[in-house]
Amino acid sequence: MVGLAGCQFGGSPAEKMYDHLEEAVALEDQFREQQEPLAKAEKKEQDIYNEIVALSMEEFDKIENLSKEAEENADQRLEYLKKEKESIDEAYEEFEEVKDLTEDLETDAAKKDAKSLIEIMDKRYEAYGKLHKEYKAAVEQDQKLYSSLQDKELTLEQLQEQIKVVNEKYGKVAKHKESFNKFTSEFNEAKKAFYESAELNVNYGE
């Protein structure tokens, strides 16, 4: 929880920026709320996949049913991903309101920190865009894999090729996630630095 002490909201340019910044954080609540169900869905899917690969072709009916279940699970992940993106987009739209206020800040130090903050947030949003795109593509390749497992004519070579594609996609996802997390940490630090240079009396609660 973050609170601004001893100020009327919507007063100085710095206070207005504070309002927009904290509203943007609040708008990301839905993004944060998707993380746990998304992680659970990923684990469930991995468990189903492990179950599938332990089966033999004599148990094809079971392979088929499990593959369909995994496909449905992947559909659910795309739903969580959609909500996640809507939340990030809304938050960024709110954040953009601060851009026109920076020139009205009272000190050069506050202006400098505000510009740094904006630069980092823009990079963070761009990093999220790449992460979202790659994750969506990875889930779609997972779906292709589950669909192929329902084909009795699937060869081992075809299966290995699709698994390779899936693994490459998740390698890219991991890289973009690391970048997004790095910019998130930098943004949180830059926001604190801005609040200090703008002399906003901010309380950081639990």
C-alpha positions in Angstrom: 0.0 0.0 0.0 1.3 3.5 -0.9 -0.3 6.6 0.5 0.3 10.4 0.0 0.3 12.1 3.4 -0.7 15.7 4.0 -1.7 16.6 0.4 -4.9 17.3 -1.4 -5.2 15.1 -4.4 -5.1 16.7 -7.8 -3.2 19.8 -6.6 0.4 20.4 -8.0 1.7 18.7 -11.1 3.7 16.3 -8.9 0.5 15.3 -7.0 -1.4 14.8 -10.2 1.4 12.6 -11.4 1.2 10.7 -8.2 -2.5 10.1 -8.7 -2.0 8.7 -12.2 1.0 6.6 -11.2 -0.8 4.9 -8.3 -4.0 4.5 -10.4 -1.9 2.7 -13.0 -0.6 0.4 -10.3 -4.2 -0.3 -9.2 -5.2 -1.1 -12.8 -2.5 -3.7 -12.9 -4.2 -5.7 -10.1 -5.9 -7.9 -12.7 -2.6 -8.6 -14.3 -1.2 -9.7 -10.9 -4.3 -11.8 -10.2 -3.8 -13.8 -13.4 -0.3 -15.0 -12.3 -1.3 -17.7 -9.9 -4.1 -19.4 -12.0 -1.8 -19.1 -15.0 1.1 -20.9 -13.1 -1.4 -23.5 -11.9 -2.7 -24.1 -15.4 0.9 -24.4 -16.7 1.7 -27.1 -14.0 -1.6 -29.0 -14.7 -0.7 -29.1 -18.4 2.8 -30.3 -17.7 1.4 -33.1 -15.5 -1.1 -34.1 -18.3 1.8 -34.1 -20.8 4.0 -36.3 -18.6 1.1 -38.7 -18.2 0.6 -38.8 -22.0 4.3 -39.6 -22.8 4.3 -42.4 -20.2 1.6 -44.2 -22.2 2.0 -46.6 -25.1 0.1 -46.6 -28.4 -2.0 -49.5 -27.1 -3.6 -46.9 -24.8 -4.4 -44.5 -27.7 -7.9 -43.7 -26.3 -6.4 -42.5 -23.1 -3.8 -40.4 -25.0 -6.5 -38.9 -27.1 -8.7 -37.9 -24.0 -5.7 -36.5 -22.1 -4.6 -34.5 -25.2 -8.1 -33.0 -25.5 -8.0 -32.1 -21.8 -4.6 -30.4 -22.3 -6.0 -28.5 -25.3 -8.8 -27.2 -23.1 -6.3 -26.2 -20.4 -4.3 -24.3 -23.0 -7.5 -22.4 -24.1 -7.9 -21.4 -20.4 -4.4 -20.1 -20.4 -5.1 -17.9 -23.4 -8.1 -16.5 -21.5 -5.9 -15.6 -18.5 -3.4 -14.1 -20.9 -6.1 -11.9 -22.5 -7.2 -10.6 -19.1 -3.5 -10.0 -18.2 -3.0 -7.9 -21.4 -6.2 -5.9 -20.9 -4.9 -4.9 -17.4 -1.4 -3.9 -18.6 -2.9 -1.9 -21.5 -5.3 0.0 -19.3 -2.6 0.7 -16.8 -0.2 2.0 -19.5 -3.0 4.2 -20.9 -3.4 5.7 -17.4 0.4 6.1 -17.0 0.6 8.1 -20.3 -1.4 10.9 -18.5 1.8 11.8 -16.6 3.8 12.6 -19.7 2.2 16.0 -20.3 2.7 17.0 -16.6 6.5 16.6 -16.5 7.4 20.0 -17.9 5.3 21.7 -15.2 7.2 20.1 -12.3 8.9 22.7 -10.1 12.5 21.4 -10.0 15.0 20.2 -12.5 15.7 17.1 -10.3 12.0 16.2 -10.4 11.8 16.7 -14.2 14.9 14.6 -14.7 13.6 11.7 -12.5 10.2 12.0 -14.1 11.7 11.6 -17.6 13.8 8.6 -16.4 10.6 7.1 -15.0 8.7 7.5 -18.3 11.6 6.1 -20.3 11.7 3.0 -18.1 7.9 2.5 -18.2 7.9 2.8 -22.0 10.6 0.1 -22.1 8.7 -2.1 -19.7 5.5 -1.8 -21.8 7.5 -2.7 -24.9 9.0 -5.7 -23.1 5.6 -6.8 -22.0 4.3 -6.6 -25.6 7.1 -9.0 -26.7 6.5 -11.3 -23.8 2.8 -11.5 -24.5 3.3 -12.1 -28.2 5.8 -15.0 -27.6 3.8 -16.5 -24.8 0.6 -16.6 -26.9 2.6 -18.1 -29.8 4.0 -20.7 -27.3 0.5 -21.7 -26.1 -0.6 -22.0 -29.7 2.3 -24.4 -30.4 1.3 -26.4 -27.3 -2.2 -26.7 -28.8 -0.7 -27.9 -32.1 1.3 -30.5 -30.1 -1.8 -31.8 -28.3 -3.7 -31.9 -31.5 -1.0 -33.9 -33.2 -1.0 -36.4 -30.3 -4.6 -37.2 -31.3 -3.4 -38.5 -34.7 -2.6 -42.2 -34.8 -0.4 -41.6 -37.9 1.9 -39.3 -36.0 5.6 -40.3 -36.4 8.2 -40.0 -33.7 10.1 -37.6 -36.0 7.1 -35.3 -36.3 6.5 -35.4 -32.6 10.1 -34.5 -31.8 10.0 -31.7 -34.3 7.0 -30.2 -32.7 8.5 -30.6 -29.2 11.6 -28.7 -30.5 9.4 -25.8 -31.7 7.6 -25.6 -28.4 10.8 -25.6 -26.4 12.3 -22.9 -28.6 9.2 -20.7 -28.0 9.4 -21.1 -24.3 13.1 -20.2 -24.4 12.1 -16.9 -26.0 9.3 -16.5 -23.4 11.9 -16.9 -20.6 14.1 -14.3 -22.1 11.3 -11.7 -22.5 10.0 -12.4 -19.0 13.4 -11.7 -17.6 13.5 -8.4 -19.5 10.0 -7.4 -18.3 10.8 -8.3 -14.7 14.0 -6.2 -14.9 12.2 -3.2 -16.1 9.5 -3.7 -13.5 12.1 -3.5 -10.7 13.8 -0.5 -12.3 10.4 1.3 -12.6 9.6 0.7 -8.9 13.0 2.2 -8.0 12.6 5.1 -10.4 9.1 5.9 -9.0 10.5 6.1 -5.5 13.3 8.4 -6.7 10.8 10.6 -8.4 8.6 10.8 -5.3 11.6 11.9 -3.3 12.9 14.5 -5.8 9.3 15.9 -6.2 9.2 16.1 -2.4 6.0 14.1 -2.1 5.4 12.8 1.4 4.7 9.2 0.4 4.1 6.5 3.0 5.0 3.0 2.0 2.8 0.7 4.1 2.7 -3.1 4.1 
